[in-house]
Amino acid sequence: MPHITLPEGFPGIRSLMMYSPETALPLNQLAQALLHNPSSLSPAERELIATYVSRLNECKYCATTHGAIARHHLKDQPELVEQVLNDPEMAPISNQLKALLRIAAQVQQSGKKVTEADIARAREAGASDQKIHDAVLIAAAFCMYNRYVDGLATWAPDDPALYARIGKQRAEEGYLTPSFLVEPLPS
């Protein structure tokens, strides 16, 4: 049960955005800039970072939602999301993405945990300053989003089909379009 009175039947951050439209717009604009607009990282890489940090933060709603978005971007490799979540070092991803995920994991614990060795590893794998910047910012932002969602005890549904629909919509339309969830879901 949420800690504050939220619109019933709306999951996760969607209920918080309906509760506080004045903060919804800048939060969605940040997500759009980080995850959907053109970037040096692919949309799938950015969503994998968001998913990984959300899983480390134990935020079911965000990890499941962004995992579904990543799966949509990874049309031919949807299993890659679980492989990254289970063990990014063994997942069949580039050394660059492994290094960026390592940095994201350090940021998830504390920004001060990121070391020169972490940055050197990313650079040796071909990461530019922009990619390192973006990985750190995505990780930091998702710590905020995860704490917002879980700090107010929002509802996280169990229906994989719902997350698949959210994943498809957000992957295709981005974060600035109205949600397809105009009607509450059954609790």
C-alpha positions as CSV (number, residue, x, y, z in Angstrom):
1,M,0.0,0.0,0.0
2,P,1.4,3.4,-1.0
3,H,2.6,5.7,1.8
4,I,0.6,8.6,0.4
5,T,-2.8,8.7,-1.3
6,L,-2.1,7.9,-5.0
7,P,-4.5,7.3,-7.9
8,E,-5.5,3.7,-7.6
9,G,-4.7,1.2,-10.3
10,F,-1.8,3.1,-11.8
11,P,1.6,1.4,-11.3
12,G,4.9,2.7,-10.2
13,I,6.1,6.1,-11.4
14,R,2.9,6.5,-13.5
15,S,0.9,7.0,-10.2
16,L,3.4,9.5,-8.9
17,M,3.4,11.5,-12.2
18,M,-0.4,11.7,-12.0
19,Y,-0.1,12.8,-8.3
20,S,2.4,15.5,-9.1
21,P,2.2,16.7,-12.7
22,E,4.5,19.7,-12.0
23,T,7.4,17.3,-11.3
24,A,6.3,14.7,-13.9
25,L,7.3,16.9,-16.8
26,P,10.9,17.5,-15.8
27,L,11.3,13.9,-14.8
28,N,10.0,12.7,-18.1
29,Q,12.2,15.2,-20.0
30,L,15.2,13.9,-18.1
31,A,14.3,10.3,-19.0
32,Q,13.7,11.3,-22.7
33,A,17.2,13.0,-22.8
34,L,19.0,10.1,-21.1
35,L,17.2,7.1,-22.7
36,H,15.5,8.1,-26.0
37,N,17.1,11.1,-27.7
38,P,20.2,10.6,-29.9
39,S,23.2,9.6,-27.9
40,S,26.7,8.1,-28.2
41,L,25.2,5.0,-26.5
42,S,22.5,2.9,-28.2
43,P,19.0,3.0,-26.8
44,A,19.4,-0.7,-25.8
45,E,22.7,0.1,-24.0
46,R,21.1,3.0,-22.1
47,E,18.1,0.9,-21.1
48,L,20.4,-1.9,-20.0
49,I,22.2,0.5,-17.7
50,A,18.9,1.8,-16.3
51,T,17.6,-1.8,-15.8
52,Y,20.9,-3.0,-14.1
53,V,20.9,-0.1,-11.7
54,S,17.2,-0.5,-10.9
55,R,17.8,-4.2,-10.2
56,L,20.8,-3.4,-7.9
57,N,18.5,-1.0,-6.1
58,E,15.8,-3.7,-5.9
59,C,13.2,-1.5,-7.6
60,K,10.9,-4.1,-9.2
61,Y,8.8,-1.7,-11.1
62,C,11.7,0.2,-12.8
63,A,13.9,-2.9,-13.3
64,T,11.0,-4.7,-15.0
65,T,9.8,-1.7,-17.0
66,H,13.2,-0.8,-18.3
67,G,14.1,-4.4,-18.9
68,A,11.0,-4.6,-21.1
69,I,12.1,-1.5,-23.0
70,A,15.6,-3.0,-23.5
71,R,14.1,-6.2,-24.7
72,H,12.1,-4.3,-27.3
73,H,15.3,-2.6,-28.5
74,L,17.1,-6.0,-28.6
75,K,14.6,-7.6,-30.9
76,D,16.9,-10.4,-31.9
77,Q,18.4,-11.0,-28.4
78,P,15.7,-10.4,-25.7
79,E,17.5,-13.0,-23.4
80,L,20.4,-10.6,-23.2
81,V,18.6,-8.5,-20.5
82,E,18.6,-11.5,-18.1
83,Q,22.2,-12.4,-19.0
84,V,23.3,-8.9,-18.1
85,L,21.3,-8.8,-14.9
86,N,22.6,-12.2,-13.8
87,D,26.3,-11.6,-14.5
88,P,27.3,-8.6,-16.7
89,E,30.9,-9.8,-16.9
90,M,29.8,-13.1,-18.5
91,A,27.1,-11.7,-20.7
92,P,27.7,-11.6,-24.4
93,I,28.1,-7.8,-24.6
94,S,31.0,-5.6,-25.5
95,N,33.9,-5.0,-23.1
96,Q,32.9,-1.3,-23.3
97,L,29.4,-2.0,-22.0
98,K,30.8,-4.2,-19.3
99,A,33.1,-1.4,-18.2
100,L,30.2,1.1,-18.3
101,L,28.0,-1.3,-16.3
102,R,30.8,-1.6,-13.7
103,I,30.9,2.2,-13.4
104,A,27.1,2.3,-13.1
105,A,27.3,-0.3,-10.3
106,Q,29.8,1.9,-8.5
107,V,27.6,5.0,-8.9
108,Q,24.7,3.0,-7.5
109,Q,26.6,2.4,-4.3
110,S,28.2,5.9,-4.1
111,G,29.6,8.3,-6.7
112,K,32.8,8.2,-4.8
113,K,33.2,4.5,-5.5
114,V,34.0,5.2,-9.1
115,T,37.8,4.8,-9.4
116,E,40.4,5.9,-11.9
117,A,40.8,2.2,-12.7
118,D,37.1,2.0,-13.6
119,I,37.5,5.0,-15.9
120,A,40.7,3.6,-17.4
121,R,39.0,0.3,-18.1
122,A,36.2,2.0,-19.9
123,R,38.5,4.1,-21.9
124,E,40.7,1.1,-22.9
125,A,37.5,-0.6,-24.1
126,G,36.8,2.5,-26.3
127,A,34.4,4.5,-24.2
128,S,34.5,8.2,-24.9
129,D,34.1,10.9,-22.2
130,Q,30.6,11.3,-23.4
131,K,29.7,7.6,-23.0
132,I,31.3,7.6,-19.5
133,H,29.3,10.8,-18.6
134,D,26.1,9.3,-19.9
135,A,26.5,6.0,-18.0
136,V,27.2,7.9,-14.8
137,L,24.2,10.2,-15.3
138,I,21.9,7.4,-16.1
139,A,23.0,5.5,-13.0
140,A,22.6,8.5,-10.8
141,A,19.2,9.4,-12.2
142,F,17.9,5.9,-11.8
143,C,19.0,5.9,-8.2
144,M,16.7,8.9,-7.8
145,Y,13.8,7.4,-9.9
146,N,14.1,4.0,-8.0
147,R,14.0,5.8,-4.6
148,Y,11.1,7.9,-5.7
149,V,9.1,4.9,-6.8
150,D,10.0,2.7,-3.8
151,G,10.2,5.4,-1.2
152,L,6.5,6.0,-1.6
153,A,5.7,2.3,-1.9
154,T,4.1,2.5,-5.3
155,W,2.3,-0.6,-6.8
156,A,4.4,-2.9,-9.0
157,P,2.1,-5.3,-10.9
158,D,3.2,-8.9,-11.6
159,D,1.8,-9.1,-15.2
160,P,4.6,-9.6,-17.7
161,A,2.3,-8.7,-20.6
162,L,1.7,-5.3,-19.0
163,Y,5.4,-4.6,-18.9
164,A,5.8,-5.8,-22.4
165,R,3.2,-3.2,-23.6
166,I,5.0,-0.5,-21.6
167,G,8.3,-1.6,-23.1
168,K,7.0,-1.4,-26.6
169,Q,5.4,2.0,-26.2
170,R,8.3,3.6,-24.4
171,A,10.8,2.1,-26.9
172,E,8.9,3.4,-29.9
173,E,7.5,6.7,-28.5
174,G,9.9,7.8,-25.8
175,Y,9.0,9.3,-22.5
176,L,7.1,12.4,-23.4
177,T,4.0,10.8,-24.8
178,P,0.9,10.2,-22.7
179,S,0.8,6.8,-21.2
180,F,-1.5,4.1,-22.7
181,L,-2.5,3.6,-19.1
182,V,-5.4,6.0,-19.1
183,E,-7.6,3.6,-17.2
184,P,-6.6,2.0,-13.9
185,L,-5.4,-1.5,-13.9
186,P,-7.0,-4.1,-11.7
187,S,-5.1,-4.4,-8.5
